[in-house]
């Protein structure tokens, strides 16, 4: 699917280093990446700015890159961050000719985790809607995946609080079988396309009900937009998730190969 959406052009990719950041530009799009930590620090297109920043931060592991390097490649221009230790974390940004930004990432979490993946900061103050290609239109939890159907859904922004407001389907939460989303804002639209199967989208964090009790407010990542390999289960008023069966346990990673994925970003139309 990603190959049908993401298209390169003949435009050049221009790079420029200033202080601790590198600017990558092509096709009217400019992306700023921090050379100390490998995180995106800003993006703009044709004079309009995006507040998509501060990622990818790993969810489930905590580490600082041991090296951040940058270089030209046949695909465009690359900024790569390498992480030390068992996690084997790696982050590789590639600015493609024409303005698409590709992210390849991998990591090896240890032990039991509520969540696994990467996360970014993105203010929801100017968000208007989203066109979502995933299972929908309703959100899911790790132990409540049945019901939504794969399709393309137009979702108007709302801040529905379960049990307190009734603007359904909810806008915020986890979405399974994620392929693509275009988030419309008053500033600069953001398009995210996954080239990896079985990725969950965390589309902002729902507000917890004021009188929630028990185990009905599962954990979400610190960021606002996340691409996750595993999400959290939900419990009930009387039972914690771990008492509800095998599908409700925390996430455990034991494979030899790293988790990760390939994600594309587009700023503007």
N, C-alpha and C positions, 0 to 999 in steps of 0.2 A: 504493500500500500504506500509506504513512504516513497518508493521510487517513482510512483505515479504522481505524487504531489510536489516533491522537491525537485526543482529544475535548476541547473547551472546555466550561466550565460557566458559570453566571451569577455565580460568586463574583468579588469584586473583587480587583484586584492592588494591593497596598500597597507603597509604596517609602519608604525612610528612609536618609538619608545620615549617616554617622558617620565623622569623620576622613577617611581615604583610601578608604573602601569604601561601597558602596551595598547595602542589603538589599532584595530583591524577594520578596514573600510572596503566596501565594494557595493556598487549598485545603489548608492545613496544611503546605505546602512553603515553605521559606525558602532562598533562594540568596544568597550573598555574592559580590560582584564588586569587584575592585580598580579604583578609578577612575584609577590612574596607568598601568596597563598593559592594562586590559580583560580580565584573566584571572580565571576563577572561583577564588574563594578558599575556598569551603566550601559545603556544602548540608546541610539537615536536613529531617526530616518527622516531625511529631508527637513531637518530643523525641529522635529518633534521628538520629545524624549520619552523613554519608558522607565518605570520605576522597578523593573525586574532586575534584582541585584542579589548579591551575597550568596552565591551558590556556584557549583553544587557542594553543599555540606552533606557529609555522609550521616545517615540515620542508622544507629545501631553500632557504630564504631566512632571513636574519638581519636583523631590523629591530625598531625600537622605535616604538610609535605616536606620532604627532605631536599627536594630540588624542584625548581620550576624552570623550564627551558622553552625556547621558541625558535622556530625555523621554518623555512619555506618547504613546501611539499608539492608533488604533482597535483594534489587536489586543491591547493590554496595556500593558506598560512596556518601554522599549528602553534598552539601554546599547550604545553604538556606539564602536568604536575605529578610527581612520583612520591608515594608515601612509604615510610619505612616499616619494618616489623612484619608480623604475621599477617596483618590485614591485607598486605600486598595491594593497597589501594592505588589506583591510577585514574587520572582525569586528562582527557585530551580534547581540547577545543580546536575545531578547524573552521576557519572562515572560508566559505566556498565562493567562487566567482558568481556575482549577482546578489549576494547578501544573505543567503541562508547560512546559519551557524549550526555546525554539527558537534554533538558532544558524545564521545565514547568514554565509558567509565566502567570500572571493575573494582571489587573489594571482597574481602573474606571476613565476615563477622564471626564472632565467637560466643558460645553460650546461648542462653535463651533470651530472646529479644521480643519486645512488643511490636516493633516496626523495623523494616529493613528497606533501605533505598537512599535516595538523595532528595534534598529539599532546597528551596529558594525563597527569598523574600519578594513579595509583590503586593502592593497596597490595593485594597479592594474599594477604596473610597470613590474611584471614578469608574468602576466596573458597571457596565450596562447589561450585558448578556453573554451567552456562550453558545456556540455551535459545537456540539459534542458528538464525536464518533466513538461509541463505546457501548457497553451494556447500560441500558437506561429504561425510562428516564429517571428511575429512582436510584438512590445511593445504596451502598452495601456495607456489610461488615464481614470479617473473615468467616464467621459461622452463620451468616445470612446472605448467601450469594444467589439463591434461587429467586426467580421472579422477573428481574429485569431482562429485556431482550435487546440483542444487538441491533443498532440502527444509528441514524443521524438525528439528533434531537436539538431543537432550539430551546434554550432555557433562559428565561428572563431572570435577572438577578433578584434574589430575595434573601431575607434573613430569618427564615422560618425557624422558630424554636419549638421543638417537639412538645406537644401538650399545652402550648401557650398561644401559638398562632397557627393559621391554617392555610397558608399559601403553598400548596403542594403542586408538583413535586418539589422537594427542597433543592436549593441551588448548591449548597455547600456539602462537602463530605467526600467519601471514597467512591470511585467508579471503577468497575472491573472491565477487563478485556479492552483496555484503552488503546485507541489507534491515533486519534487526533482531536484537538480542540482549538477553536479560535475564540479568544476572549476579547469581547468588544469593550472598549473604554472610551472615555471622553478625550483621552490623550492619544495613545498610540496602540492599536490592536496588537495582540500577541498570539501567534500561532505556534502550537507545539505538536509535533508529529513523532510517533514512536515507530522505530524500525525493529523493535523487539517484542515478541509475544509475551502474554501473561503479565503485563505491567498494569499496576493500579495508578489511577490519577487521584491525587488529593487536591481537590478544588476548594481551597479555603477551609477554615475550621468553624464548624457550627457552634453557636452559643449554647452553653449548657442550660437546661431549664432551671429556674430559680429554686424549685422545690424537689429537685431530683434526689432520689435516695437509692441506696443499693449500688449496683454495678452497671448502670445504664449510661455512663459518661466515659467511654473508652478514651485512651490516649491518642492524640494526634501529634504529628511532627511539629517542631518549633516553627518552621517556615509556613508560608501561605500556599505555595504551589509545590507539590512533591510528586516524584515518579518513584513508585515503591514496588519492590519485589514481593513484599509481604505486608499485610495490614493487621490491625488489632481486632480481636473478637469483642462481642458485647455480651454482658451478663443480663440478669434480670433484677428486679427489686429485691428478690430474696436469695439469689444464687450468683456467685462469682462465675466468670466464664469458664475457668478451669474445671468446674464441676459439671459442665454441660456436655462433655463428650470429647472425642478425639479432635474434632474440627474446631474446638474452642480453646485449644492449648496455645501457649506462646510459641513463637517461631524459633525453630532450631535449624541451624545450617551445619551440615556435615560433609558436603561434597568436596572433592579435590579442586574442581575448577571454580573460579570466582563467580560471584553474582555480578550482574551489571546489565548494560544495555547500550543502545545507540539511539539518541534523541536528536531531533532537528528543531530549530527555533527560527521563527521569522518575525521581524518587527515591522509592523505596518502591513498594508495590503499588497 
